[in-house]
Amino acid sequence: MANIKEYVNETVNELVHKVSWPTWSELQNSSVVVLVTSLIIALLVWVMDITFGINTWSWKGVLGMIYDLL
Protein backbone atom coordinates (compact mmCIF):
# COMPACT_ATOMS: atom_id res chain seq x y z
CA MET A 1 0.00 0.00 0.00
CA ALA A 2 2.92 2.34 0.69
CA ASN A 3 4.16 1.91 -2.88
CA ILE A 4 0.81 3.04 -4.30
CA LYS A 5 0.75 6.08 -2.01
CA GLU A 6 4.31 6.99 -3.00
CA TYR A 7 3.46 6.56 -6.68
CA VAL A 8 0.46 8.90 -6.40
CA ASN A 9 2.48 11.50 -4.49
CA GLU A 10 5.29 11.44 -7.08
CA THR A 11 2.77 11.68 -9.92
CA VAL A 12 1.07 14.71 -8.38
CA ASN A 13 4.45 16.33 -7.68
CA GLU A 14 5.56 15.83 -11.29
CA LEU A 15 2.29 17.18 -12.73
CA VAL A 16 2.37 20.25 -10.48
CA HIS A 17 6.06 21.17 -10.53
CA LYS A 18 7.73 19.61 -13.59
CA VAL A 19 5.16 19.68 -16.38
CA SER A 20 5.08 22.73 -18.62
CA TRP A 21 1.41 23.55 -19.21
CA PRO A 22 0.45 25.75 -22.17
CA THR A 23 -1.08 29.16 -21.64
CA TRP A 24 -4.66 29.79 -22.72
CA SER A 25 -3.57 31.65 -25.87
CA GLU A 26 -1.09 28.88 -26.83
CA LEU A 27 -3.87 26.33 -26.40
CA GLN A 28 -6.23 28.36 -28.59
CA ASN A 29 -3.58 28.79 -31.30
CA SER A 30 -2.82 25.08 -31.31
CA SER A 31 -6.52 24.27 -31.54
CA VAL A 32 -6.91 26.57 -34.55
CA VAL A 33 -3.94 24.91 -36.26
CA VAL A 34 -5.46 21.46 -35.69
CA LEU A 35 -8.86 22.60 -36.96
CA VAL A 36 -7.48 24.20 -40.13
CA THR A 37 -5.24 21.19 -40.85
CA SER A 38 -8.17 18.80 -40.37
CA LEU A 39 -10.33 20.82 -42.75
CA ILE A 40 -7.59 20.90 -45.40
CA ILE A 41 -7.07 17.13 -45.18
CA ALA A 42 -10.84 16.53 -45.36
CA LEU A 43 -11.05 18.76 -48.43
CA LEU A 44 -8.18 16.88 -50.10
CA VAL A 45 -9.86 13.53 -49.43
CA TRP A 46 -13.15 14.88 -50.82
CA VAL A 47 -11.41 16.11 -53.98
CA MET A 48 -9.74 12.72 -54.43
CA ASP A 49 -13.13 10.99 -54.00
CA ILE A 50 -14.68 13.21 -56.66
CA THR A 51 -11.70 12.83 -59.01
CA PHE A 52 -11.22 9.08 -58.77
CA GLY A 53 -14.89 8.15 -58.35
CA ILE A 54 -17.07 7.26 -55.43
CA ASN A 55 -18.24 3.97 -56.99
CA THR A 56 -21.89 4.89 -57.22
CA TRP A 57 -24.11 4.06 -60.16
CA SER A 58 -24.48 7.70 -61.20
CA TRP A 59 -20.99 9.13 -60.77
CA LYS A 60 -17.80 7.45 -61.92
CA GLY A 61 -15.53 10.36 -61.14
CA VAL A 62 -13.55 12.51 -63.54
CA LEU A 63 -11.31 9.60 -64.53
CA GLY A 64 -14.35 7.40 -65.16
CA MET A 65 -15.79 10.02 -67.48
CA ILE A 66 -12.48 10.24 -69.37
CA TYR A 67 -12.33 6.46 -69.70
CA ASP A 68 -15.88 6.42 -71.07
CA LEU A 69 -14.89 8.97 -73.73
CA LEU A 70 -11.93 6.86 -74.81
Sequence and secondary structure as in RCSB ss.txt:
>XXXX:A:sequence
MANIKEYVNETVNELVHKVSWPTWSELQNSSVVVLVTSLIIALLVWVMDITFGINTWSWKGVLGMIYDLL
>XXXX:A:secstr
 HHHHHHHHHHHHHHHHT     HHHHHHHHHHHHHHHHHHHHHHHHHHHHH    SS  HHHHHHHHH 
